[in-house]
Amino acid sequence: MSQQTVVLKVGMSCQGCVGAVNRVLGKMEGVESYDIDIKEQKVTVKGNVEPEAVFQTVSKTGKKTSFWEAETPAPAPTEPETKLVEVKPTEEKPADTPAEPEAKPVDEKPAEAVAAA
């Protein structure tokens, strides 16, 4: 085994969850250090460990565990939300269709003025 850093996403909702993860990592062979971040739901383990072994050990706590994927999901949902907001006014416009016949005579008057000029 070689020196590695393993990062896991672990579903922890309280200090009891953190304690459970803390206990199993404290007993695991090869672990030199680890950091448990409850806010990020992130567990970082450093040492002479295999990623799969760390995953299995943390999974034994019963917490939902997966390998941490380096990605930024925050910007992606913003774009579809913006599109949805744009779609809503478009859906409302068909209800405003009675206003369109009023707009046509207004458009015709400037056309007559252009024709007269």
Buried (B, 14 or more C-beta within 10 A) or exposed (E): EEEBEBBBBBEBEEEEBBEBBBEBBEEBEBBEEBEBEBEEBBBBBBBEBEBEBBBEBBBEBEBEBEEBEEEEEEEEEEEEEEEEEEEEEEEEEEEEEEEEEEEEEEEEEEEEEEEEE
